[in-house]
Amino acid sequence: MIVTIVGSQLGDEGKGGVVDILGDPADVVARYQGGDNAGHTVVRDGDEFKLSLVPSGAIRGKVGVLGNGCVVNPRTLFDELDQLRERGLDPDVRVARRAHAIFPFHRVIDGLEEDVKADSDQEVGTTGRGIGPTYEDKAGRRGVRIGELTDPEGLRDALEYVVPQHRAFVEDVLGVETDDAFDIDALHAEYADYGERLVAEDMLVNAGDFLADRHAAGEDIILEGAQGTLIDIDHGNYPYVTSSNPTAGGACTGTGLSPALVGSGETIGIVKAYLTRVGSGPMPTELAGVEGDTPGYAGDADPEEERLATEIREAGDEYGTVTGRPRRVGWLDLPMLEHATRASGFSGIALNHIDTLGGFEELRMAESYSLDGETVETVPATTDRWAACEPTYRTFDGWPEFDRDTVAAEGYGALPANARTYIEAIEDALDVPVTVIGVGPGREQTIVRDRPFEA
C-alpha cells in the first residue's frame, strides 16, 4: 500500500511527526520534492531529532529515498547521516540519480536575490538553502543531476558550462564579487568525492524502478511531502511559494510512480489546529504580525491580538525548524483547507497541536471570506485577491488544558467536549474524517483513529 503525506497549509504542519506515527508498518519512506529547506522534527523516547533532508522514517529504521523531484545538497545529506550515526542510528538512505544537486553557488545566489527583493518588499522568505536557484537550473536544462557526480569528466563539463553563467550574473548584474563558491576546480573536487561516497555506500537508485519494485514485492510505502499546499508553485499564493509541488500530484512526478498507483492508496492531509507561516505573503486570519515578515506590520497591532499571537506562539513553540525564525500565527482557515482538499483529494486528516489551544477562553475559525461584498469559500487564484479577503469567523468556546498522556491513552472521548466540537466542525466542512489527532509533541501523545496500513 502507498500512503501520501501532504501539508495542507503553509508548511510547519507537523508532517514528519505524522510519518513517524503512522509509519511503523511501512518499509520505505520517500520524499518527493524540496530539499534541505524542509524542517522535520521527530521525537523518539524523549529524544528530539531535527532533520532537514533525510526522510523522517530514518529515525525508525525505514529505508529512506530522496526522489527525483528533490534537490539534494550532498554536504547536508552526509552531515545529517553522520550525526544520526553518532547518535546510534543506522540510516539506510537512497538517492535518485535523477535528483538535482545543490551547489554552494546556488546558496549564494539565493541570498543575494532575496536581498534584492527585500529592497522592493518582494522577498519570499526563503531559507537561503539554494533550493529555488537549483530548481531554476533544472528547468533551464543546465542543472547537474546527482547521478552525474559519479562521472568526473562529465561533472567538469557541466560545471564549466553552468558556473560561468552564474558568475556573470552575480558580478555583472548584481554587482557582487564572487568567491570560492564559484571556483570550478574546488567544486569539482568536492562533488566528485561525494559521487564516490554515494557509490561506495550503494546509495544511488532509479527512484521509479526502486519504489515500483518494492511495492510489487508487497512492501508498504509512505510518500512524504515537504512544505505545504499554499506554497506549492502551481497551487499556492505565487510568488510567495516554494519551487516545487508539495501537493499529491508532486508525489507522482517526484518519485516516478504512476498516478494510478499513488491514487490507489491513501492521501493524508496534515493540518495544524491553527495557522502559522514563516516569511512574507498574505495570511487573512493572522493575529498581530511578525516584524520583517508580515506585510505592512509596524508593531502597532491590537494589544489583544498581540497577546493571543504571543501565547499561541510560545505554547506551540512556533519557531522555524530550519531558520529559527518566529512564525506568524493566525486562526484556522477553512477556505485554505477546502483548497488543499480539492488539490490533493484527502482521504483523511491528521490534526496536530490541538493541545496548544487548551486554556483559551474563546477560539475562532474562518468559515469563508468576504471579497468585494461576495462570499468566497476557497482561496482566490491570485495573491492580491487573496490578500484582499476578509475572513468570516465562527466562534467556539475554548476548552481547558488537559493531561496529554491520559487523553492519548484513553482516546477521542477523553478530549474535552469543546475540543471535539472544534474537530467535528473541520470534518463537516471538508467532508473528510480526522483520523489522527496530536495532543502533544511526543510520539505517544497522539490519538490514532485509523491506521491506513492496517486497514
C-alpha positions in Angstrom: 0.0 0.0 0.0 1.1 3.6 -0.6 0.2 6.5 1.8 1.0 10.0 0.7 1.5 12.7 3.3 0.7 16.3 2.2 0.9 19.6 4.1 -2.5 21.3 3.9 -1.5 24.8 4.9 1.7 27.0 4.7 4.2 24.4 5.9 5.2 23.5 9.5 2.1 21.4 10.0 4.0 18.5 11.6 4.3 16.2 8.7 7.4 14.4 9.9 5.8 13.5 13.2 2.8 12.0 11.4 5.1 10.0 9.2 6.7 8.7 12.4 3.4 7.9 14.0 1.8 6.1 11.0 4.9 4.7 9.6 5.6 1.7 11.9 4.2 -0.8 9.4 5.8 0.9 6.4 9.0 -0.4 4.8 10.0 2.7 2.8 9.6 6.4 3.3 10.3 8.5 0.1 10.5 12.3 -0.1 9.2 13.5 -3.4 10.1 17.2 -3.6 12.0 20.0 -1.9 15.5 19.8 -0.3 17.1 20.8 3.0 14.6 23.6 3.3 12.2 21.1 4.9 12.1 21.0 8.7 11.0 17.7 10.2 11.1 17.3 14.0 10.7 13.7 15.3 10.6 12.8 19.0 11.6 9.2 19.9 11.8 8.1 23.6 12.1 11.7 24.7 15.0 12.4 22.2 14.3 15.1 19.6 15.7 14.7 16.1 15.6 17.7 13.8 16.0 16.8 10.1 16.1 19.0 7.0 16.8 16.5 4.3 16.9 12.8 5.4 13.4 11.3 5.3 11.9 11.2 8.8 11.4 7.5 8.6 15.1 7.0 9.1 14.6 7.5 12.8 12.5 4.3 12.8 14.9 2.3 10.7 12.9 2.6 7.5 14.5 2.7 4.1 14.6 6.4 3.0 14.5 7.6 -0.5 15.1 11.1 -1.9 13.2 11.0 -5.1 13.9 12.6 -8.4 11.7 15.6 -7.6 14.1 16.5 -4.7 17.1 18.9 -4.9 19.9 17.5 -2.8 22.8 19.2 -1.0 25.3 16.4 -0.5 27.0 18.3 2.3 23.8 18.4 4.2 22.9 14.8 3.4 26.2 13.4 4.7 26.3 15.7 7.7 22.8 14.5 8.7 23.7 10.8 8.1 26.9 11.2 10.1 25.1 12.9 13.0 22.4 10.2 13.1 25.1 7.5 13.2 26.8 9.3 16.1 23.6 9.0 18.0 23.5 5.3 17.5 21.2 5.0 14.4 22.0 3.2 11.2 20.0 5.1 8.5 19.6 3.5 5.1 19.0 6.3 2.6 18.9 6.1 -1.2 19.1 9.0 -3.6 17.5 9.2 -7.0 20.1 9.5 -9.8 17.6 12.0 -11.4 17.5 14.3 -8.4 19.4 17.6 -8.9 22.4 18.7 -6.9 22.6 21.9 -4.9 26.0 23.7 -5.1 27.4 26.4 -2.9 26.8 29.0 -5.7 23.1 28.2 -5.5 23.0 29.2 -1.9 24.9 32.4 -2.6 22.5 33.4 -5.4 19.5 32.5 -3.2 20.7 35.0 -0.5 21.6 37.7 -3.0 18.3 37.5 -4.8 16.3 37.7 -1.6 18.3 40.8 -0.6 17.4 42.4 -3.9 13.7 41.5 -3.5 13.7 42.9 0.1 14.5 46.4 -1.3 11.1 46.4 -3.0 9.2 44.4 -0.4 9.1 41.4 -2.7 11.1 38.9 -0.5 9.7 35.4 -0.4 11.2 34.5 3.0 13.3 31.6 1.6 15.6 29.5 3.9 18.6 30.6 1.9 19.5 27.0 1.1 19.7 27.4 -2.6 16.5 25.5 -3.4 15.0 28.0 -5.8 18.1 28.6 -7.9 18.7 24.8 -8.2 15.2 24.3 -9.5 15.8 27.2 -11.9 18.8 25.4 -13.2 16.7 22.2 -13.5 14.0 24.0 -15.5 16.6 25.8 -17.6 18.2 22.5 -18.5 21.6 23.5 -17.1 21.3 21.6 -13.8 23.6 18.8 -12.6 21.9 15.6 -11.6 23.1 13.5 -8.6 23.9 10.6 -10.9 26.3 12.8 -12.8 28.5 13.3 -9.7 29.9 9.8 -10.4 31.3 10.8 -13.8 34.3 13.2 -13.1 34.8 14.2 -16.7 31.1 14.8 -17.3 30.8 16.7 -14.0 33.6 19.0 -15.0 32.0 19.7 -18.4 28.7 20.5 -16.6 30.4 22.9 -14.2 32.3 24.6 -16.9 29.0 25.3 -18.6 26.9 26.5 -15.7 29.3 28.2 -13.3 30.5 31.0 -15.7 26.8 31.8 -16.3 26.1 32.3 -12.6 29.4 34.1 -12.1 28.5 36.6 -14.8 25.0 37.1 -13.3 26.4 37.8 -9.8 29.2 40.0 -10.9 27.7 41.8 -13.9 24.1 42.0 -13.0 24.1 42.1 -9.2 27.5 43.8 -9.0 28.8 41.5 -6.3 32.3 39.9 -6.3 32.3 36.1 -6.4 34.2 33.8 -4.1 35.2 30.2 -3.7 31.6 29.1 -4.2 32.2 29.7 -7.9 35.6 28.0 -8.1 35.2 25.2 -10.7 38.2 23.3 -9.5 37.2 23.3 -5.9 33.6 22.4 -6.7 34.7 19.6 -9.0 37.0 18.1 -6.3 34.4 18.3 -3.6 31.4 16.9 -5.6 33.4 14.2 -7.3 34.2 13.0 -3.7 30.5 13.0 -2.9 29.9 10.9 -6.1 32.5 8.4 -4.9 30.9 8.2 -1.5 27.4 7.7 -3.0 28.7 4.8 -5.0 30.7 3.3 -2.1 27.7 3.4 0.2 25.4 2.0 -2.5 23.0 4.9 -2.2 22.1 5.6 -5.8 18.8 4.3 -7.3 16.5 4.9 -10.2 13.7 6.0 -7.9 10.7 5.0 -10.0 12.1 1.5 -10.6 13.2 1.1 -7.0 9.9 2.1 -5.5 7.8 0.2 -8.0 9.8 -3.0 -7.3 9.4 -2.6 -3.6 5.6 -2.0 -4.0 5.3 -5.1 -6.3 7.1 -7.1 -3.7 4.3 -6.3 -1.2 6.1 -3.6 0.8 4.3 -0.6 2.2 5.5 2.9 1.2 5.0 6.4 2.6 5.5 9.3 0.2 6.5 12.3 2.3 5.9 15.9 1.0 7.7 18.9 2.4 6.3 22.5 2.8 2.5 22.9 2.3 -0.2 23.4 -0.3 -0.3 27.2 -0.1 3.3 27.4 -1.0 3.0 24.9 -3.9 4.4 26.6 -7.0 1.2 25.9 -9.0 -1.5 25.9 -6.3 0.0 28.3 -3.8 0.0 32.1 -3.4 2.6 32.8 -6.1 5.2 34.3 -5.9 5.4 33.6 -2.1 5.9 29.9 -2.8 8.5 27.2 -2.9 9.9 26.0 -6.3 8.2 22.5 -6.4 4.9 20.7 -5.9 4.1 19.6 -2.3 0.6 18.6 -3.3 -0.3 15.0 -4.1 0.4 15.4 -7.8 4.1 16.0 -6.9 4.2 12.6 -5.4 3.9 11.1 -8.8 6.3 13.3 -10.8 8.7 13.4 -7.8 9.0 9.6 -7.4 8.3 8.1 -10.9 5.3 6.2 -9.6 2.1 6.4 -11.7 -1.0 8.4 -10.7 -3.0 5.2 -10.7 -0.6 3.6 -8.2 -0.4 6.6 -5.9 -4.1 7.2 -6.2 -5.0 3.7 -5.2 -3.6 4.3 -1.7 -4.5 6.9 0.9 -3.7 10.6 1.0 -3.4 12.2 4.4 -3.6 15.9 4.8 -1.7 17.3 7.7 -3.4 20.2 9.5 -2.3 22.4 12.4 -5.2 23.3 14.6 -4.4 26.9 14.0 -2.3 28.6 11.3 1.3 29.5 11.1 3.6 30.9 8.4 7.3 31.8 8.1 8.0 34.6 5.6 6.1 37.1 3.6 2.8 36.8 1.8 -0.9 37.1 2.6 -2.4 35.4 5.7 -6.0 36.6 6.1 -6.6 35.1 9.5 -3.3 36.4 11.0 -3.2 37.6 14.6 -1.0 40.7 15.1 2.2 40.1 13.0 5.9 39.5 12.8 8.2 42.4 12.0 10.0 41.8 8.8 7.6 39.2 7.6 4.0 40.4 7.9 3.3 42.9 5.0 2.7 46.4 6.5 3.4 45.3 10.1 5.0 48.1 12.2 4.4 46.7 15.7 1.1 48.6 16.1 -1.2 45.6 16.2 -4.2 45.4 18.5 -2.9 44.6 22.0 -5.4 41.7 22.5 -4.4 40.2 19.1 -0.7 40.6 20.1 -1.3 38.8 23.3 -3.1 35.9 21.7 -0.5 35.5 19.0 2.3 35.5 21.6 0.6 33.0 23.8 -0.1 30.6 20.9 3.4 31.0 19.5 5.0 30.2 22.9 2.6 27.4 23.7 3.2 25.8 20.3 7.0 26.6 20.1 6.3 28.3 16.8 9.8 28.9 15.5 11.1 27.6 12.2 12.9 24.2 12.4 15.3 25.2 9.7 15.6 29.0 10.3 14.7 29.5 13.9 12.5 32.5 12.9 9.3 33.2 14.8 6.3 32.0 12.8 3.4 34.3 12.1 0.3 33.0 13.9 -3.4 33.0 12.9 -6.7 31.3 13.3 -7.6 28.1 11.4 -8.6 28.9 7.8 -11.2 26.5 6.4 -11.2 28.0 2.8 -7.5 27.2 2.7 -8.2 23.6 3.8 -11.0 23.4 1.2 -8.5 24.4 -1.5 -5.9 21.8 -0.2 -8.5 19.1 -0.1 -9.6 19.7 -3.7 -6.0 19.8 -4.9 -4.9 16.6 -3.3 -8.0 14.5 -2.6 -7.5 13.8 1.1 -8.9 10.5 2.4 -8.1 11.5 6.0 -6.9 14.4 8.1 -4.2 14.4 10.7 -4.8 17.3 13.1 -1.9 18.5 15.2 -1.5 20.9 18.1 -5.0 20.6 19.5 -3.4 20.7 22.9 -1.8 24.1 22.2 -5.2 25.7 22.1 -6.1 24.4 25.5 -6.7 27.2 28.1 -8.1 29.8 25.8 -11.5 31.2 26.7 -12.6 31.6 23.1 -11.4 30.4 19.7 -12.2 31.3 16.1 -12.2 29.6 12.8 -12.6 31.2 9.4 -15.5 29.6 7.6 -15.4 31.7 4.5 -14.1 35.0 3.1 -15.8 38.2 2.2 -14.4 39.7 -1.1 -15.9 42.7 -2.8 -19.2 42.0 -1.0 -19.3 38.4 -2.1 -18.9 35.2 0.0 -15.8 33.2 -1.1 -15.3 29.7 0.2 -11.9 28.8 -1.3 -8.6 30.6 -2.0 -8.7 33.0 -4.9 -6.2 32.2 -7.7 -4.2 35.5 -7.5 -2.3 36.6 -4.5 -3.6 40.2 -4.5 -7.2 38.9 -4.4 -6.4 36.6 -1.5 -4.7 39.4 0.4 -8.0 41.4 -0.1 -10.1 38.7 1.6 -11.7 39.4 4.9 -12.4 36.2 7.0 -15.8 35.4 8.2 -15.4 33.7 11.6 -17.2 31.1 13.6 -16.6 31.4 17.3 -16.0 28.4 19.6 -16.0 28.1 23.3 -12.5 27.2 24.5 -11.5 24.1 26.5 -9.3 23.6 29.5 -5.7 22.4 29.3 -5.6 18.6 29.7 -3.2 15.8 30.6 -1.7 14.8 27.2 -0.7 11.3 28.2 -4.1 10.5 29.8 -6.1 11.7 26.8 -3.8 9.9 24.3 -4.2 6.7 26.3 -8.0 6.9 26.7 -8.7 8.1 23.2 -11.0 10.6 21.4 -13.8 10.5 24.0 -11.3 11.7 26.7 -10.9 15.1 24.9 -12.8 18.0 26.3 -16.3 18.3 24.7 -15.5 21.7 23.2 -12.3 20.3 21.6 -14.4 17.6 20.0 -16.8 20.2 18.7 -13.9 22.0 17.1 -12.6 18.9 15.5 -16.0 17.8 14.2 -16.5 21.3 12.6 -13.4 20.6 10.5 -14.7 17.2 9.5 -18.1 18.6 8.5 -16.6 21.4 6.5 -14.2 19.2 4.5 -16.3 16.0 4.4 -13.1 14.2 5.4 -12.6 12.3 8.7 -10.0 13.4 11.2 -8.1 10.2 11.7 -5.1 11.3 13.7 -5.1 13.9 16.5 -1.9 15.2 18.0 -2.4 16.1 21.7 1.3 16.7 22.5 4.7 16.7 21.0 5.6 13.1 21.9 5.0 10.2 19.6 2.8 8.5 22.2 0.8 11.7 22.7 -1.4 11.0 19.7 -4.9 9.7 19.2 -5.0 7.4 16.1 -8.5 6.6 15.0 -7.5 4.9 11.8 -4.2 3.3 10.7 -4.1 3.2 6.9 -1.5 0.3 6.7 -3.7 -1.8 9.0 -7.0 -1.2 7.2 
